[in-house]
Every structure is written in C-alpha cells, then in structure tokens.
C-alpha cells in the first residue's frame, strides 16, 4: 500500500525552528517529486517546497525562501522540511505529496493538482 506519513509538527514560538518529515512506504521515491503544501484556516492552500527525489532539484515558494530548506534521505525514503525563523503566518496543516516524475517536469512547480499521493497532514502552530 502506497503511503506517505508526515511527522514533526507541533507548537513553536515565533523565530524558532521545526523539522517536518515525510516518510514513504509501499514505493520508493527515486522517480518521484515530493512536495510540501500547507493549508491555513480561512486561506487557500499554498505550495511550500518540492524536491525531485532522484536528482535533488528543489523549488521554494517566495514566502519561505531563505527560511525553509527541503532535503531527502534516500536510505530512509524520507523527505524533510527544515523550517527556520518561523512566523505566525506559517501556522497551518502541512501535507506532503508525491507525483511520479522521472523527467522532473513537475519539480519546478508547486501545483497541487499534479500530485497523486498525499499524507494525512501535520499541524504546525507558531505562537508569538
């Protein structure tokens, strides 16, 4: 069974760091692009970052550039989102998603509609 499981969410003070994990099971991520998306109450969903697992190409939304870093661990079949200098505006449910993307066509985009597999989400709350 194909599954993505996010973890690492929680409550953090503004300015602090948090690391989210997205562990895949049932398939290997080598030919996939993995994206992180977030949904805040009352706001539209937003693409945060993505990485082509095989090539390591990364892409970030302007709102998180310089603060967030996406990385991968091939051995663990896991993608991470390292979040620094968190702001209250970063409060949201964070989802990871995967799309089969051997030619890295999607790897420079953050379009929810392109992704086929989704995790259950993890809550990130940033307090003042």
VEXDREN-2710 file (C-alpha; in Angstrom, 1 decimal):
% VEXDREN-2710
k/r/px/py/pz
1/UNK/0.0/0.0/0.0
2/UNK/1.4/3.4/-1.0
3/UNK/1.5/5.6/2.0
4/UNK/3.0/9.0/3.0
5/UNK/3.3/9.8/6.6
6/UNK/4.1/13.2/7.9
7/UNK/5.5/13.9/11.4
8/UNK/7.3/16.6/13.3
9/UNK/4.6/19.2/13.6
10/UNK/3.8/21.0/16.9
11/UNK/3.7/24.3/18.7
12/UNK/6.7/26.5/18.4
13/UNK/7.5/30.2/19.2
14/UNK/8.0/32.7/16.5
15/UNK/11.5/32.7/15.3
16/UNK/12.1/29.1/16.3
17/UNK/12.8/26.0/14.1
18/UNK/10.9/22.9/13.3
19/UNK/11.6/19.9/11.1
20/UNK/8.9/18.0/9.3
21/UNK/9.4/14.5/8.0
22/UNK/7.6/12.7/5.2
23/UNK/8.2/9.0/5.2
24/UNK/7.1/6.9/2.2
25/UNK/6.2/3.3/2.3
26/UNK/4.9/0.9/-0.3
27/UNK/7.0/2.5/-3.0
28/UNK/10.5/4.1/-3.5
29/UNK/10.7/7.8/-4.1
30/UNK/13.6/7.7/-6.7
31/UNK/11.5/8.8/-9.7
32/UNK/9.1/10.9/-7.7
33/UNK/8.9/14.6/-7.0
34/UNK/7.8/15.3/-3.4
35/UNK/6.1/18.4/-2.4
36/UNK/5.1/20.1/0.8
37/UNK/1.8/22.0/0.9
38/UNK/0.1/23.8/3.6
39/UNK/-3.5/24.8/4.5
40/UNK/-4.3/27.5/7.0
41/UNK/-7.8/28.2/8.3
42/UNK/-9.7/30.6/6.0
43/UNK/-6.9/30.7/3.4
44/UNK/-6.2/29.0/0.2
45/UNK/-3.8/26.1/0.1
46/UNK/-0.3/27.0/-0.7
47/UNK/2.6/25.1/-2.2
48/UNK/5.7/25.5/0.0
49/UNK/8.5/23.5/-1.5
50/UNK/9.3/20.5/-3.6
51/UNK/12.2/18.2/-4.4
52/UNK/12.9/15.7/-7.2
53/UNK/14.0/12.7/-5.2
54/UNK/16.3/11.3/-7.8
55/UNK/18.1/14.5/-8.9
56/UNK/17.7/16.6/-5.8
57/UNK/16.3/19.6/-7.7
58/UNK/14.5/21.9/-5.3
59/UNK/11.9/24.7/-5.6
60/UNK/10.5/27.0/-3.0
61/UNK/7.6/29.4/-2.7
62/UNK/8.7/33.0/-2.3
63/UNK/7.1/33.2/1.1
64/UNK/9.6/30.6/2.5
65/UNK/12.7/31.2/0.6
66/UNK/15.7/31.7/2.8
67/UNK/13.8/30.2/5.8
68/UNK/12.8/26.7/4.8
69/UNK/15.0/24.0/3.3
70/UNK/13.8/20.8/1.8
71/UNK/16.1/17.7/1.9
72/UNK/15.9/14.0/1.4
73/UNK/17.4/10.8/2.8
74/UNK/17.5/8.1/0.1
75/UNK/18.2/5.3/2.6
76/UNK/15.2/6.2/4.7
77/UNK/12.9/7.0/1.7
78/UNK/12.1/10.2/3.5
79/UNK/11.9/13.9/2.7
80/UNK/12.3/16.6/5.3
81/UNK/11.2/20.2/5.5
82/UNK/13.6/22.2/7.8
83/UNK/11.8/25.3/8.9
84/UNK/13.6/28.2/10.5
85/UNK/12.6/31.7/11.6
86/UNK/9.0/30.6/11.8
87/UNK/6.3/33.2/11.8
88/UNK/2.7/33.1/13.0
89/UNK/1.8/33.3/9.3
90/UNK/3.3/29.8/8.9
91/UNK/0.7/28.3/11.1
92/UNK/-1.1/25.6/9.0
93/UNK/-1.6/22.0/8.4
94/UNK/1.4/20.8/6.4
95/UNK/0.9/18.0/3.9
96/UNK/3.5/16.1/1.8
97/UNK/2.5/14.8/-1.5
98/UNK/4.2/12.7/-4.3
99/UNK/3.9/12.5/-8.0
100/UNK/5.7/10.1/-10.4
101/UNK/8.1/12.5/-12.2
102/UNK/11.1/10.7/-13.8
103/UNK/11.7/13.6/-16.2
104/UNK/11.4/16.2/-13.4
105/UNK/8.7/18.0/-15.3
106/UNK/6.9/18.9/-12.1
107/UNK/10.0/19.6/-10.0
108/UNK/10.0/23.3/-10.5
109/UNK/6.3/23.8/-9.9
110/UNK/4.0/23.7/-6.8
111/UNK/0.7/22.6/-8.3
112/UNK/-1.5/20.6/-6.1
113/UNK/-3.3/19.1/-9.0
114/UNK/-0.2/17.4/-10.3
115/UNK/0.3/15.3/-7.2
116/UNK/-1.2/11.8/-6.8
117/UNK/-0.4/10.7/-3.3
118/UNK/-1.0/12.7/-0.1
119/UNK/-0.2/12.2/3.5
120/UNK/-2.7/12.9/6.3
121/UNK/-1.0/16.2/7.3
122/UNK/0.7/17.5/10.4
123/UNK/-0.3/20.7/12.3
124/UNK/2.3/23.4/12.8
125/UNK/1.3/26.3/15.1
126/UNK/3.6/29.3/15.5
127/UNK/2.9/31.5/18.5
128/UNK/4.1/35.0/19.2
END
